[in-house]
Amino acid sequence: MNAHTPSKQLHPAFEPLTPDAVLTAVEDGLGVHCTNLCRPMNSYINRVYELEGKDGQQYVAKFYRPGRWSKETLQDEHDFLQELAEAEIPVVAPLPLGGQETLGEILGIYFTVFPKKGGRSFDEFTEQQWPELGRLLGRAHLVGAKHAPRDRIILDPGKSTRQNLDYILHGDFIPAELVRPFTELAESLIAEIDPMFEKAEMIRIHGDCHFSNLMYRPDEGMYLIDLDDMAVGPPVHDFWMLLPGFLNDSLAEVDMFLEGYEVFKDFDRRTLRLIEPLRAMRFIHYITWCAHQVAEDGLSRVAVDFGSHSYWQQEIHDLAEQMERIRSMPEQVGNWF
């Protein structure tokens, strides 16, 4: 087991964030009067609240976890959202707070406010929705390719995966007897897949584009939401998590997606080979995400057995299995490569 023990209070920096403080921050920022509604919403990292103006307008206020992101990192997300909105791409952009700034601060905590929009997500897409999704992401990636952000993670094995691995290994997270097998496996993975990314296009992308971060609104279509994990990375990263299985099992869905995507933006089909390496990188990214929770809160509210011997044994097994899948990729899949 690791040495971290659960704390009684999850992230004490949020303690001063009372309902009164939340309402005051939003009223002062937007210049509106709110009702007493201050309903907490689900969020593992931040604090998010549903609010209501006295005119009936509904808002979602997000208070970012202190110490997790720099002001520049958060502003990158807001700038990208505003650029997407200006290009008439369906996203929910933050509202200006006292002028043009979208990022406020109260009690040392950065926050922003969004208009509340309802919708639904899908567990799988129809044959008509795959091209629609492709068009949506193709348009978004055209905007993402215009310029680089100032302070966002780069999804490259030698950068983001290396940083994640260093964080895990420098913390007291892994049982002593499993440190070596995990380290050797992760190091081998980085060394093996890093060359695959050398010529890949790297642009601003959503970064966490799974089913829950796509919202469907009747008569409006799909919206991209929750760009907290916006990153610089290969465009293929924004759709592999939506596929129904591994690449070899999802060839029809890839074709339908690219049919819509390439209406707006060219796609390098050679980067489809990055899907399984990106999946392996995601394993390590997720472990690091849980480790950050443990380091900051004393526990992980997602992987409740994080740090146990069985947890790390399973992670090592899954990573080794994924490594073998990468090594056994055929030289050609369908008509690609």
DOKOL-956800 format. One record per atom (N, C-alpha, C): residue in three letters; z, x, y. Coordinates in steps of 0.1 Angstrom, whole numbers, plus 5000, padded with zeros to 4 digits. Atoms other than C-alpha are relative to their C-alpha. Layout:
<pts>
ALAZXY
...
</pts>
This chain:
<pts>
MET500050084988
MET500050005000
MET500050095012
ASN499949934987
ASN499550115036
ASN501449985006
ALA498750004994
ALA502450185058
ALA500249895011
HIS499950104990
HIS501749895082
HIS500749884995
THR499350135004
THR504049595081
THR499749905010
PRO500350114990
PRO503449255097
PRO501050005011
SER499150024988
SER504849215132
SER500249855002
LYS499650144998
LYS506548895142
LYS499149935011
GLN500850064989
GLN504348855173
GLN498650074999
LEU501449945001
LEU500548905170
LEU499650045014
HIS500449944988
HIS499449125198
HIS500849955012
PRO499150044989
PRO502249105224
PRO499450005014
ALA500650004987
ALA499849165253
ALA499649865004
PHE500450144997
PHE498848795250
PHE501349915003
GLU498850084998
GLU502548685254
GLU500049935014
PRO499950074987
PRO502248615292
PRO498949895002
LEU501150094998
LEU499148405286
LEU500449854996
THR499550145002
THR500848065288
THR499049905004
PRO501050104995
PRO498947735293
PRO499950005015
ASP500150004986
ASP499847745329
ASP499250125006
ALA500849884996
ALA498448095333
ALA498549984997
VAL501450025004
VAL495247995315
VAL499449905010
LEU500550104991
LEU494747685337
LEU499850065014
THR500149944986
THR495447875369
THR498850105001
ALA501049905000
ALA493048155360
ALA498649935001
VAL501250075000
VAL490247905353
VAL499849925013
GLU500150084988
GLU490947685383
GLU499650095012
ASP500349914990
ASP490947985406
ASP498750064999
GLY501349945002
GLY487948135391
GLY498849915003
LEU501150104998
LEU485747825391
LEU500149925012
GLY499850084989
GLY487247665421
GLY499949854997
VAL500050145005
VAL487847345402
VAL501549964997
HIS498750055005
HIS490847125393
HIS499949954986
CYS500050045014
CYS491647085357
CYS501049904996
THR498950095005
THR493546825337
THR501050104992
ASN499049925007
ASN496446945316
ASN499650044986
LEU500549965013
LEU494246995285
LEU499950154999
CYS500149865002
CYS494647345272
CYS500150024985
ARG500050005015
ARG493647335235
ARG499650134994
PRO500449875007
PRO493647665215
PRO498949974990
MET501150005010
MET490447725195
MET500150124991
ASN499949895010
ASN490047945164
ASN499350125006
SER500649864996
SER489548315172
SER500950104993
TYR499249905007
TYR490748605151
TYR500450115010
ILE499749884992
ILE490648865179
ILE500449965014
ASN499750044986
ASN490648695213
ASN500849885000
ARG499450124998
ARG492348395227
ARG499049905007
VAL501050094995
VAL490048095233
VAL500649865002
TYR499450134997
TYR490947755249
TYR498949915005
GLU500850114995
GLU489247425255
GLU500749945012
LEU499550064988
LEU489747295290
LEU499149895005
GLU500850114995
GLU488646995310
GLU500249995015
GLY499850024986
GLY487946955347
GLY500349855003
LYS499650144996
LYS489146645365
LYS498749915002
ASP501350084999
ASP485446545369
ASP499449984986
GLY500450035014
GLY485146535331
GLY499250124994
GLN500749895006
GLN483346865327
GLN500950084991
GLN499249935009
GLN484447055297
GLN499750155000
TYR500249864999
TYR484947435295
TYR500650074988
VAL499349925010
VAL485747705270
VAL500350135007
ALA499649884993
ALA487747995284
ALA500450104989
LYS499849895010
LYS487748325264
LYS500850115007
PHE499249894995
PHE490448585270
PHE499950114990
TYR500449895009
TYR489448915255
TYR501350094997
ARG498949925005
ARG491949125235
ARG500150135008
PRO499849884992
PRO493349395258
PRO499950134991
GLY500249875007
GLY492349755248
GLY498950004990
ARG501150005010
ARG489549645225
ARG498650045006
TRP501349984994
TRP486649655249
TRP500250055015
SER500049964986
SER485949835282
SER499449895009
LYS500650104991
LYS484949635313
LYS498450014999
GLU501449985001
GLU481449795310
GLU499449944987
THR500550065013
THR481149685273
THR499949855001
LEU500050144998
LEU482049325282
LEU498949965010
GLN501150044990
GLN479649325312
GLN498750014993
ASP501350005008
ASP476849435288
ASP499749874993
GLU500250135007
GLU477349115268
GLU499649905010
HIS500350104990
HIS477348905300
HIS498650025006
ASP501449974995
ASP474249075314
ASP498949964991
PHE501050045010
PHE472349025282
PHE499949854999
LEU500050155000
LEU473348655281
LEU499349945012
GLN500750054988
GLN472248605317
GLN498550025000
GLU501449975001
GLU468948775311
GLU499349904990
LEU500650105010
LEU468348555280
LEU499949865006
ALA500050134993
ALA469248245300
ALA498949995010
GLU501150004990
GLU466848345328
GLU498649994994
ALA501250005007
ALA464148385302
ALA499849864993
GLU500050135006
GLU464848025291
GLU500250004985
ILE499749995015
ILE466048135257
ILE501449924998
PRO498850085002
PRO468747885244
PRO501250084996
VAL498749945002
VAL472148055248
VAL501049935009
VAL498950054991
VAL475447955264
VAL500550125008
ALA499749884992
ALA475848195293
ALA501349975008
PRO498750014993
PRO479148255311
PRO499849955015
LEU500150064987
LEU479748075344
LEU500550105011
PRO499649914990
PRO480148265377
PRO501449975005
LEU498650024996
LEU483748315388
LEU500250055014
GLY499849964986
GLY484248325426
GLY498850085005
GLY501249934996
GLY480648435433
GLY499150024989
GLN501049975011
GLN478248605409
GLN500750074988
GLU499349945011
GLU480848785388
GLU500349904989
THR499750095011
THR481248635353
THR501350054993
LEU498949945007
LEU484148855342
LEU501250005010
GLY498850014992
GLY487648775356
GLY501150084993
GLU498849925005
GLU491048945351
GLU501349935004
ILE498750054997
ILE494548805349
ILE501050074991
LEU498949945008
LEU497748975337
LEU499550124992
GLY500649895007
GLY495649275327
GLY499149964989
ILE500950055010
ILE493449065305
ILE498749955006
TYR501350054996
TYR489749015310
TYR499749864994
PHE500350135005
PHE488448665307
PHE498749955006
THR501250064995
THR485348455311
THR500049854996
VAL500050155002
VAL484548075311
VAL498549964997
PHE501350055004
PHE481647905294
PHE500049845001
PRO500150145002
PRO480447545296
PRO500149964986
LYS499950045014
LYS481347365264
LYS498849934996
LYS501250075006
LYS478347265243
LYS500349974986
GLY499850035014
GLY478647085210
GLY498750024992
GLY501149985009
GLY476347135181
GLY500550024986
ARG499749985014
ARG476247205144
ARG499350124995
SER500749895006
SER475447495122
SER499549964986
PHE500650035013
PHE473547505089
PHE500450114990
ASP499749915010
ASP474347665056
ASP498850064994
GLU501349945004
GLU470647725049
GLU499049935008
PHE501050054991
PHE467447665067
PHE498849944991
THR501150075006
THR464447445058
THR498750095003
GLU501249934998
GLU460847575056
GLU499549985015
GLN500350024986
GLN460347435091
GLN500950085010
GLN499049934992
GLN463447605105
GLN499850155000
TRP500149865000
TRP462647955094
TRP499050055010
PRO500849964989
PRO459647995117
PRO500649985014
GLU499450024987
GLU461647835145
GLU501150105003
LEU499049894998
LEU464448085140
LEU499350135003
GLY500749884997
GLY461848365140
GLY499550005014
ARG500450004986
ARG460448245173
ARG501250025010
LEU498949984992
LEU463948225188
LEU500450155001
LEU499649864999
LEU464848585178
LEU498950095005
GLY501149924995
GLY461448715186
GLY500150005016
ARG499950014985
ARG461848595222
ARG501350075005
ALA498849934996
ALA465448725224
ALA499850154999
HIS500249865001
HIS464349065212
HIS499150065010
LEU500849954989
LEU461649085238
LEU500850035012
VAL499049974989
VAL464449065264
VAL500850124996
GLY499149895004
GLY466649295244
GLY499350145001
ALA500749875000
ALA463949565244
ALA499750055014
LYS500449964986
LYS463649575282
LYS500850125005
HIS499249884996
HIS466449825287
HIS501250014991
ALA498849985008
ALA469549975271
ALA501249965007
PRO498750034993
PRO473149865277
PRO500750135004
ARG499249884995
ARG475750095292
ARG501050054990
ASP498949965008
ASP478450095266
ASP500149914987
ARG500050085012
ARG477549925233
ARG499850084988
ILE500149935013
ILE477850035197
ILE498550014996
ILE501449985005
ILE474650185182
ILE500149994984
LEU500050025015
LEU474050055146
LEU499150104993
ASP500649895007
ASP473050385131
ASP501050074991
PRO498949945009
PRO474750545101
PRO500750125005
GLY499449884994
GLY475350875119
GLY500849975012
LYS499250044988
LYS476850685148
LYS501149904997
SER499050105002
SER478550355142
SER500750014986
THR499449995013
THR479150405105
THR500950124999
ARG499249884999
ARG480450755111
ARG501349975008
GLN498950034992
GLN482750625138
GLN501049914993
ASN499150095008
ASN484050345116
ASN500750084989
LEU499449925011
LEU484650595087
LEU501150095005
ASP499049914994
ASP486550835110
ASP501349925003
TYR498950084996
TYR488750545122
TYR500949974987
ILE499350035013
ILE489650445086
ILE500750124995
LEU499449885007
LEU490350795074
LEU501150065009
HIS498949954992
HIS492550885104
HIS501149905001
GLY498950105000
GLY494750575099
GLY500650014986
ASP499350005013
ASP497250515071
ASP499649874993
PHE500550135006
PHE495150245054
PHE499850014985
ILE500449995014
ILE494150375020
ILE501150064992
PRO499049945009
PRO496450444991
PRO499550154997
ALA500349865000
ALA496650824987
ALA499050044988
GLU500849965012
GLU495050834952
GLU498649955001
LEU501450064999
LEU491950634964
LEU499350065013
VAL500649944988
VAL491350834996
VAL498750084997
ARG501149915004
ARG489151094979
ARG498749924995
PRO501250075005
PRO486850854959
PRO499349915011
PHE500650084989
PHE486350624990
PHE499350095009
THR500649904990
THR485650925013
THR498750054994
GLU501249945006
GLU483151084989
GLU498949904999
LEU501050115001
LEU481350754984
LEU499449975014
ALA500450034987
ALA481150675021
ALA499250115006
GLU500749894995
GLU480051025030
GLU498650014994
SER501350005007
SER477251015004
SER499149895005
LEU500850114995
LEU476150685017
LEU499450035014
ILE500549974987
ILE475850805053
ILE498950114999
ALA501049895002
ALA473951125042
ALA498749944995
GLU501250055007
GLU471550915021
GLU499249915009
ILE500850104992
ILE470650635045
ILE499750055014
ASP500249974986
ASP470850815079
ASP498550045003
PRO501449974997
PRO467250955076
PRO499149885001
MET500850125000
MET465950605070
MET499949945014
PHE499950064987
PHE466850515106
PHE499350085011
GLU500549914989
GLU465150805124
GLU498949955009
LYS501150054992
LYS462050625135
LYS500149855003
ALA499950144998
ALA463350275137
ALA500249965015
GLU499950054986
GLU463050085170
GLU501549955001
MET498650034997
MET466550045185
MET500149935013
ILE500050084988
ILE467049765210
ILE501349925001
ARG498950095000
ARG469749525222
ARG499749884991
ILE500150115009
ILE470349275195
ILE501349915000
HIS498850085001
HIS472848995188
HIS501150074993
GLY499149915007
GLY474549215163
GLY500949934989
ASP499250075010
ASP476348945143
ASP499449864997
CYS500850125000
CYS473648685137
CYS500149944986
HIS499850085012
HIS475048475108
HIS500049855003
PHE500250144999
PHE474948105102
PHE501049945011
SER499050064991
SER478148035123
SER499750035014
ASN500349964987
ASN476648205153
ASN498649945005
LEU501250084996
LEU473547975154
LEU500449855001
MET499650144998
MET474147625168
MET498849925002
TYR501150094998
TYR471747335165
TYR500449885008
ARG499750114991
ARG471647075193
ARG498849904999
PRO501150105001
PRO469646755188
PRO499150005012
ASP501050004989
ASP466446745209
ASP499950135008
GLU500049874993
GLU467147105220
GLU499750124991
GLY500349895010
GLY466847315188
GLY501250094999
MET499049905003
MET468747625179
MET500550085012
TYR499549924990
TYR471047815202
TYR500650134994
LEU499249885004
LEU472348175199
LEU501350005007
ILE498750004994
ILE476048185204
ILE500850124996
ASP499049905004
ASP478948435203
ASP499450144999
LEU500649875000
LEU477448765214
LEU501150115002
ASP498949904999
ASP480848955212
ASP499550134994
ASP500449885008
ASP479249195187
ASP498650055004
MET501249944995
MET476149265207
MET499950154998
ALA500149865003
ALA474849605197
ALA498650055003
VAL501349945000
VAL471949845199
VAL499750034985
GLY500349985014
GLY470149835166
GLY498649964996
PRO501350055004
PRO467049765146
PRO499949854999
PRO500250144999
PRO465649415151
PRO500349934986
VAL499850065013
VAL465849345113
VAL501549974997
HIS498650035002
HIS469649345115
HIS500449865004
ASP499750134995
ASP469549015133
ASP499549894991
PHE500350125009
PHE468148815104
PHE500350024986
TRP499749995014
TRP469148975071
TRP501249934995
MET498850075004
MET472548805071
MET499749854997
LEU500450145001
LEU470648475072
LEU499249974987
LEU500850025012
LEU468648535040
LEU500949954989
PRO499250075011
PRO469648345009
PRO500550104989
GLY499649915010
GLY470048664988
GLY499650145005
PHE500549864998
PHE469049034985
PHE498549995004
LEU501350004995
LEU465649124999
LEU499049964989
ASN500950035011
ASN463849104965
ASN500049854997
ASP499850145003
ASP465148744962
ASP499649915012
SER500250084988
SER464148634997
SER498750025007
LEU501349974995
LEU460548725001
LEU499349895008
ALA500650124993
ALA459348375010
ALA500749975013
GLU499350024987
GLU462048335037
GLU499650105010
VAL500449894991
VAL461148675052
VAL498649975006
ASP501450034995
ASP457448565054
ASP500049895010
MET499950114990
MET458348235071
MET500650045013
PHE499449954988
PHE460648405095
PHE499050085009
LEU500949924993
LEU458048665105
LEU498849935005
GLU501150094995
GLU455448395109
GLU500349965014
GLY499650044986
GLY457448275139
GLY500350115009
TYR499649894992
TYR458848605151
TYR498850075006
GLU501149924995
GLU455448775155
GLU499149925009
VAL500750074989
VAL454148495178
VAL500450075013
PHE499549944988
PHE456248675204
PHE500250155000
LYS499749865001
LYS457049025192
LYS499550064987
ASP500449935012
ASP455549275168
ASP501350044992
PHE498949965009
PHE457749355138
PHE499550114991
ASP500349895009
ASP457649685119
ASP500549974986
ARG499650045014
ARG457649575082
ARG500750114992
ARG499349895007
ARG458749925072
ARG501549995001
THR498650004998
THR462149845086
THR500749904991
LEU499350095010
LEU462749575059
LEU500750094990
ARG499349915009
ARG463849875038
ARG501450035005
LEU498749984995
LEU466849895061
LEU501049894997
ILE499150115002
ILE468249565050
ILE501250044991
GLU498949975009
GLU470249695020
GLU500950115006
PRO499149914993
PRO471450005039
PRO500949935011
LEU499250074989
LEU472549775068
LEU501149914993
ARG498950075007
ARG474449565042
ARG501150094996
ALA498949905003
ALA476349875031
ALA500750045012
MET499449974987
MET477049965067
MET501049885004
ARG499250124997
ARG478349605071
ARG501350014993
PHE498849995008
PHE480849665043
PHE501050095007
ILE499149904993
ILE482349965062
ILE500449945013
HIS499750064987
HIS482149785095
HIS501149894998
TYR499050115003
TYR484149485080
TYR501450064997
ILE498749945003
ILE486849715066
ILE500650055012
THR499549944987
THR487149885100
THR500649885009
TRP499650114992
TRP487449545117
TRP501449954995
CYS498750035006
CYS490349455093
CYS501050105004
ALA499049894997
ALA491949795099
ALA500449995015
HIS499650014986
HIS491849735137
HIS501149895001
GLN499050115000
GLN493749405131
GLN501450054995
VAL498749955005
VAL496349575110
VAL500750105009
ALA499449914990
ALA496849855135
ALA500549945012
GLU499550074987
GLU497249615164
GLU501049894998
ASP499250125002
ASP498949315148
ASP501050024988
GLY499149985012
GLY500549455116
GLY499549944988
LEU500650075012
LEU498349245093
LEU498649965003
SER501450064999
SER494849115087
SER500149864996
ARG499950145003
ARG494548745089
ARG498849954992
VAL501150035008
VAL491248755070
VAL500250054986
ALA499849935013
ALA491749005042
ALA501550014998
VAL498650005001
VAL495348915034
VAL500650114991
ASP499649895009
ASP495549185007
ASP499650135005
PHE500549874995
PHE494149455030
PHE501150114998
GLY499149885002
GLY495649795021
GLY500550014986
SER499449995014
SER496649704985
SER499150094992
HIS500849925010
HIS495449914956
HIS498849924995
SER501150085005
SER493349634943
SER498949975010
TYR500950024989
TYR491749574977
TYR499050125000
TRP500849884998
TRP490549934979
TRP499150034987
GLN500849995012
GLN489449944943
GLN498749915000
GLN501150094999
GLN487249644949
GLN499050055010
GLU501049954990
GLU485749794981
GLU499250124995
ILE500749895005
ILE484950114963
ILE499049964990
HIS500950065010
HIS483349914934
HIS498849945007
ASP501150074993
ASP481249704959
ASP499150105007
LEU500849904993
LEU480150004979
LEU499250084990
ALA500749935010
ALA479150194948
ALA498849924994
GLU501150095005
GLU477149894936
GLU498949995010
GLN501050014990
GLN475449864969
GLN499250135001
MET500649875000
MET474650234969
MET498950014989
GLU500950005011
GLU472950194935
GLU498849915003
ARG501150104996
ARG470949894949
ARG499150075009
ILE500949934991
ILE469650114977
ILE499250104993
ARG500749905007
ARG468750394954
ARG498949954991
SER500950065009
SER466850154931
SER498949925007
MET501050084993
MET464749994958
MET498650054997
PRO501449965003
PRO461049994948
PRO499350055012
GLU500849944989
GLU458550184968
GLU499249895008
GLN500750114994
GLN456749854975
GLN500749874996
VAL499550135003
VAL458149504978
VAL499049905006
GLY501150094995
GLY455549224981
GLY498950085005
ASN501149934994
ASN452849345004
ASN500550105011
TRP499449924989
TRP455249555025
TRP500250154995
PHE499849865001
PHE455949925029
PHE498750084997
</pts>
